[in-house]
């Protein structure tokens, strides 16, 4: 598989500047741009298989959201929230200089895309929301909160892969090769007084604002997200894992009837969230994006 190019863009936060990394596939001069943004504890290399399939049609850009992957960590952990993520993406879009673009976002990356697409004058033309919507189920947040920021140190990639599978079974069936490909970019090599090993790629403090959410804050966030969804004018596809505990069938149905009146597609035998690695899942995204004249 062709390797992507690693680039960086300077972004402004409350504590000063930070660098956001992004992985770029395809012709850097291609005016057709696709931005792919990952979930809460993931990173941009999650989209390698999808990007490889689409890089002949698009310049595909897969950022590591701040605090993840090759991007800088923030000095203030409460900065790991939607306003900073959206601001960083707007900076990235300015760097890309695309008049219009398409967006694929998994979980948190879908919410970021929804917020960007809702902005007046947004360049987002087509939006794919992967297993996420304006209503996020509390039990899913509890499940995610049980492991985010708490991963142990690993002696080997295989040990890390086994641990990550234990907290990611909702991703659905994968071959060992596919799972190892998803695992390797999730790790950082360490060599310190404890010896050599691997730790997760992200700042564990991304969990701080996540755990600070109260029921009242969650209700207000849900109200605002529905407002933003209703403001989206992009052609929209919502993907759902049939066993998802984060995006319910009722929320998916509502998303087809209001705002951009999204097209819906449900993947069987998958929970939260489809990884868009299998040919069947890639084909659904590819067909939607390339169907637009």
Secondary structure, DSSP 8 states (H G I E B T S, - for coil): ----EEEEEEEEETTEEEEEEEEEES-TT-S-EEEEE--TT--GGGGHHHHHHHTTTSEEEEE--TTSTTS---SSGGG-SHHHHHHHHHHHHHHHT-SSEEEEEETHHHHHHHHHHHSTT--EEEEEEES--S---HHHHHHHHTTTT----BSSHHHHHHHHHHT-GGG----HHHHHHHHHTTEEEEEETTEEEEEESS-TTHHHHHHT--HHHHHHHHHHHHHHHHH--SEEEEEEETT-SSS-HHHHHHHTTSTT--EEEEETT--S---S-SHHHHHHHHHHHHH--
